[in-house]
Amino acid sequence: MEIIEPLRGPRQRRADVLDRLEREIDIWVATAGPDGVPCLVALWFVWDGECLWLSTRLTNPTGRNLRDGGRPGWRSGTRGTWC
């Protein structure tokens, strides 16, 4: 594989992430239950400039995993990176 674009610096990566958060309406969220079983779903979200607000039911696996203190990973769109 040949990298043809220069690597982005921290400032550019941050600007790109903030831009995606402003434009996207769905976000892919990855969590895992206490038993380590992964769960990956697309969720509606709102970025208010400070917090990322997600919408899911507490009875869904993702809701339970987030409620119980699981650390999520997330990805936006088709070209985003896991955060």
N, C-alpha and C positions, 0 to 999 in steps of 0.2 A: 504494500500500500504506500502510495506517495502522498505526502501532505503538500498541497499546493497553496494553501492560504497561510499567512503568518499566524502564529498563536496569539490569542487575545490576552491582554494584560488584565489584572484584577479590576481596574476601573471600567474597562470595556465589558467584561463579563457581568459586572454589577449592573451597568446600564442596560445590557441586553435582557437580563432577568427582570428588571423593573419594567422595561418596555413590554415584555410578554405578560407580566402580571396585569398591566393596564388593558391589554387587548384581548386576552383569552377569557372564555367564560366557563370552560371545563378544565379540570386538572386531574391527572392520573395520580392516585395516592396508593402507596404500598405500605402495608402494615403487617404485623405478624402477631398471632395469638400467643398465649403463655406456653403453648406446646410447640411453638416455632413454625406452625403452619402459615404460609404467606397468604395474603389477600391483596389483590391489585384491582382497583376499581376507578372508573372515571366519575368525578364528583363535580357538582356545581360549586363555584366559589366566588367570593368578592375580595378584592384587595383594596383596603381603605388607605393605603399609603404607609400603614404601620403594622397591621395585622392581616393575616390570611384567614378569612372566614369560610368554613366548609359547611355543606349541608348534607347530612345523612341521619338516619335513625339510630338511636342508641341500641336498638335491638339487632341491627345489622352487624356482621363481623367487624367491619371497619369502625363503626361507632363504638362497639365494645372494646376493640383494641386501643383506640384513641382515648376512650374514657379511662381505661385501666393503666394509662401511662405509657403506652407503646410509643416508640419514636418513629414517626412516619418518614418515608421518603416521598418525594413528589417530582412530577415531570409535567411540563406543559407541551401542548401541540405535538408536532412530529419531529422537530429538530432540537428540542430542549435537552438539558442535561439533568441527571438526577441530582437532587439537592438534599 
